[in-house]
């Protein structure tokens, strides 16, 4: 026979374990920030973006030009073609504080930008 308080003790222990796990969750477990940029006349608009540091980033890149562009960044470790009149979505790990440069590989002289995490 189970003691009458056994179920209560089990529930209390489970709740305590759950609350302890939640309290110890990593601080960087923030939800992603979504940013939108466009490419027009071989330029990124806006060219400068800011995000909170240590937060994952979702970046939607819309190419308004009829010609393709390649979104490239060494620091973000991405190289992706954006077809003419189309868009792509990029997901980045939580970004440490810093400036992350990106450029259009097909029109690097004009297509430049950066994401600053602070």
C-alpha angles and dihedrals in degrees: 000000000000118000111249093243096051094091092047091049091049092050092048091050091049092049091048091051091049094049091048091052092049092049090052096049112129116268090229091065091102119139118260123273114226119216129184126206133167136208115225126163088358093300132110114240113228096019095188121056130179128205135171111268120253092025127119114245131214111197121194111198116194118191109209092177120093091233126072124256130195115228105212136174129165094195093049091041096229136129115172133156117230109203121225112279092006141096141225134200120221126191120204132193118249104297119230116221110288146081119288113198122208133179144178105257093204093052104021094156092067107014104077135134147141144219115220117202113200 
